[in-house]
Amino acid sequence: MFSPEGPTLRELTRQALSSVEHGYDLLATKFDATPFRTSDRLLAAVAETLEPLGPFDSGLDVCCGTGAGLSVLRAVCTGRTAGVDFSDGMLAEARRVHPTATLVRADALALPFAPVFDLAVSFGAFGHFLPAEQRTLFAQVHAALRPGGSFAFPLPAPPRVGSAPYWTLWGFDAVMRVRNALWRPPFVMYYRTFRLADVRSRLEGAGFTVELLPVRSLGLREDGSPRCRLVVARKGMDHDEPRRS
């Protein structure tokens, strides 16, 4: 799973026993050599799916980490790109790779932005937010978007019940719950707390209109459904302002 440049088992254990913020500070310099980094294939597929919806002006990568998602914003946005994360270590890596992006240290549950972005994206971060926090997260993104702006993120199809990936995710979440019951500070990272029906309801509760687009280049499952969908949540227009594309 890990390249020779990736973290050792000892380093991963130290990270897992830290807080989320400090854990990512520890992992930052080797994060891109782990399977936790969003794959280039997925990033390219999302950019391809977003392209017909644009062009967009300014873009924000929410929980940007080392900045993998900034490549998507550069592909579909004509204006400035920005990223926000609460790990200094991850932001330092992002600045090294994306020196022209505006990178801000902040909690995604308290975003420090006026409504200035046309597009917000996020990749691989939602497991760090408990279900009760997702409403706040979505409301914060909604407040950072201009009227007519969009919040987009990929949502892979859930694994078939009883399959090896299903039990892998179930087992990971179970281990994390035991870890957090026995050890402080907690490390919040769960794979099975971000279900489409719940997410859609919480996005709509935050004021978004939600559309699901197939990410076609990632193919179909055996039943003909997409392997991955792009959730596109749009903020409503002010009555006196034309929609920005």
C-alpha positions in Angstrom: 0.0 0.0 0.0 2.8 2.4 0.8 5.8 3.4 -1.4 9.3 3.4 0.1 9.0 7.2 0.5 5.9 6.8 2.7 5.6 6.7 6.5 6.9 3.8 8.6 4.5 1.7 10.8 6.0 3.5 13.8 5.2 6.9 12.2 1.7 5.9 11.4 1.1 4.6 14.9 2.4 7.9 16.4 0.0 9.8 14.0 -3.0 7.6 14.9 -2.4 8.3 18.6 -2.3 12.0 18.1 -5.1 14.6 17.5 -6.3 15.0 14.0 -4.5 18.3 13.6 -1.2 17.1 15.1 -1.4 13.8 13.3 -1.5 15.5 9.9 1.3 17.8 10.9 3.4 14.7 11.6 2.4 13.0 8.4 2.5 16.0 6.1 5.9 15.5 4.4 5.1 11.9 3.5 1.4 12.2 3.0 1.5 12.2 -0.8 3.4 8.9 -0.7 0.4 7.2 1.0 -2.8 5.7 -0.4 -4.7 8.4 1.6 -3.8 11.0 -1.0 -6.6 11.4 -3.6 -5.6 9.7 -6.8 -4.7 11.6 -9.9 -7.2 9.5 -11.8 -10.0 10.6 -9.6 -8.9 14.2 -9.7 -8.8 14.2 -13.5 -12.2 12.5 -13.7 -13.8 15.2 -11.4 -12.2 18.0 -13.5 -13.6 16.4 -16.6 -17.1 16.2 -15.1 -17.0 19.7 -13.8 -15.7 21.3 -17.1 -19.1 21.4 -18.9 -20.6 23.2 -15.9 -18.0 26.1 -16.0 -15.9 28.0 -16.6 -15.9 29.2 -13.0 -14.1 32.3 -11.7 -12.7 31.8 -8.2 -12.4 28.4 -6.5 -11.9 27.1 -2.9 -10.5 23.7 -1.9 -12.0 22.9 1.5 -9.7 20.8 3.7 -7.1 21.1 1.0 -4.4 19.1 2.8 -1.3 19.0 0.6 -3.2 20.6 -2.2 -4.2 17.8 -4.6 -7.6 19.3 -5.3 -6.1 22.6 -6.3 -5.2 21.0 -9.6 -8.9 20.5 -10.3 -9.6 24.2 -9.5 -6.8 25.3 -11.8 -8.3 23.2 -14.6 -11.8 24.7 -14.3 -11.4 28.1 -12.8 -10.3 31.3 -14.6 -9.7 33.3 -11.5 -7.9 32.9 -8.2 -7.7 29.6 -6.4 -7.5 29.1 -2.6 -7.3 26.3 -0.1 -8.1 26.0 3.5 -6.9 23.5 6.1 -6.2 23.4 9.8 -2.8 21.6 9.6 0.2 23.9 9.3 2.3 20.9 8.1 -0.1 20.1 5.3 -0.4 23.7 4.2 3.4 24.0 4.1 3.5 21.1 1.6 0.6 22.7 -0.4 2.5 26.0 -0.6 5.6 24.2 -1.9 3.7 22.6 -4.7 1.2 25.4 -5.4 3.0 28.6 -4.8 0.5 30.8 -6.5 -2.6 29.6 -4.6 -3.9 31.5 -1.6 -3.7 29.1 1.4 -5.3 29.8 4.7 -5.1 28.0 8.0 -8.6 27.7 9.5 -11.2 25.3 10.8 -13.6 24.3 8.1 -16.4 24.6 10.7 -15.6 28.3 10.9 -14.5 29.4 7.5 -13.1 33.0 7.4 -14.4 34.0 4.0 -17.0 36.3 2.7 -19.2 35.0 -0.2 -16.5 35.4 -2.9 -16.1 31.9 -4.5 -17.9 30.5 -7.5 -16.8 26.9 -6.9 -15.8 25.0 -3.8 -14.5 21.4 -3.9 -13.4 18.9 -1.3 -11.6 15.5 -1.5 -11.3 12.8 1.1 -12.0 14.9 4.2 -15.6 14.2 5.2 -14.7 11.3 7.4 -13.2 13.8 9.8 -16.6 15.4 10.5 -19.1 13.6 12.7 -22.7 13.6 11.3 -23.8 16.3 13.7 -21.0 18.6 12.3 -21.8 18.1 8.7 -24.7 20.6 8.8 -22.3 23.3 10.1 -19.7 22.4 7.5 -22.2 22.7 4.7 -23.5 26.0 6.1 -20.0 27.4 6.2 -19.3 26.4 2.6 -22.7 27.9 1.5 -21.7 31.2 3.2 -18.4 31.3 1.3 -20.0 30.9 -2.1 -21.4 33.7 -4.3 -25.1 33.4 -5.3 -25.2 30.8 -8.0 -22.0 29.2 -6.8 -21.5 25.4 -6.6 -20.0 23.0 -4.0 -18.8 19.8 -5.7 -17.3 16.6 -4.4 -17.0 13.0 -5.6 -18.9 10.3 -3.7 -18.0 6.7 -4.7 -20.7 4.1 -4.7 -20.7 2.1 -1.4 -19.2 -1.4 -1.5 -21.5 -4.3 -1.8 -22.7 -5.6 1.6 -20.6 -8.6 2.6 -17.8 -7.8 0.2 -14.1 -7.5 1.2 -14.2 -3.7 0.9 -17.4 -3.5 2.9 -15.8 -5.4 5.8 -12.6 -3.4 5.5 -14.4 -0.1 6.0 -16.6 -1.6 8.7 -13.5 -2.9 10.5 -11.6 0.4 10.2 -14.5 2.3 11.7 -14.9 -0.2 14.5 -11.2 0.1 15.4 -11.4 3.9 15.4 -14.4 3.9 17.7 -12.6 1.6 20.2 -9.5 3.8 19.9 -11.4 6.9 20.6 -13.2 5.3 23.5 -9.9 4.4 25.2 -7.5 7.2 24.1 -7.4 10.9 24.2 -7.2 13.1 22.2 -9.7 11.5 19.8 -8.8 11.0 16.1 -12.0 11.4 14.2 -11.9 9.5 10.9 -14.8 7.3 9.9 -15.7 5.9 6.4 -19.3 4.9 7.1 -20.7 8.2 8.4 -21.2 9.9 5.0 -24.2 8.3 3.4 -25.7 9.9 0.3 -29.3 10.2 1.6 -28.2 11.9 4.8 -25.7 14.1 3.0 -28.3 15.3 0.5 -30.7 16.2 3.2 -28.1 18.1 5.1 -27.0 20.0 2.0 -30.6 20.9 1.2 -31.0 22.0 4.8 -28.0 24.4 4.4 -29.8 26.0 1.4 -28.3 24.1 -1.5 -30.1 22.5 -4.5 -28.4 19.1 -5.1 -27.7 17.4 -8.4 -25.9 14.0 -8.9 -23.8 13.6 -12.0 -22.1 10.3 -13.0 -18.3 10.4 -13.2 -18.4 8.6 -16.5 -14.7 8.0 -16.9 -14.6 5.9 -13.8 -17.0 3.4 -15.3 -20.1 1.5 -14.1 -20.8 -1.3 -11.6 -22.2 -4.6 -12.6 -25.8 -3.3 -12.0 -25.2 -0.4 -14.4 -24.9 2.3 -11.8 -21.9 4.7 -11.7 -18.9 3.7 -9.7 -18.7 7.3 -8.6 -21.0 10.3 -8.6 -20.2 13.9 -8.4 -22.4 15.7 -5.9 -23.0 19.3 -7.2 -24.8 21.5 -4.6 -25.8 24.9 -5.9 -26.4 28.0 -3.9 -29.5 29.9 -4.9 -29.4 33.2 -6.8 -30.1 36.6 -5.3 -33.1 38.1 -7.2 -31.1 41.0 -8.4 -27.9 39.3 -9.5 -27.4 37.3 -12.7 -25.9 33.8 -12.3 -22.1 33.5 -12.8 -21.0 30.6 -14.9 
